[in-house]
Amino acid sequence: MSADLVAVVDRVLFARWDPLGVRHDDQAPRDEYEGYAAGVLALVLAHASDDVVAEHLARLEDRWMGLAPTPLARRLAVAAAVREAVRDA
């Protein structure tokens, strides 16, 4: 797994997913979602469907962040954006 691709996924998660809302907080760490990027990338590289990636994001929000999952439509859009970014990288 390429560190460059992990960085691509991290950028998409920060820009498009951001369930903690840190993107708009100048004091928040930029690497907030870096630890999740490799797992999301692994799913995309394994050709998991956007539904599977979206469910993975929901589990991260629920189990790791203690948040109610973001709406499914938003998580599906993030999954599609990650897939596109990886394809274009």
Sequence and secondary structure as in RCSB ss.txt:
>XXXX:A:sequence
MSADLVAVVDRVLFARWDPLGVRHDDQAPRDEYEGYAAGVLALVLAHASDDVVAEHLARLEDRWMGLAPTPLARR
LAVAAAVREAVRDA
>XXXX:A:secstr
  HHHHHHHHHHIIIII TT GGG TTS TTTTHHHHHHHHHHHHTT  HHHHHHHHHHIIIIIT      HHHH
HHHHHHHHHHHHH 
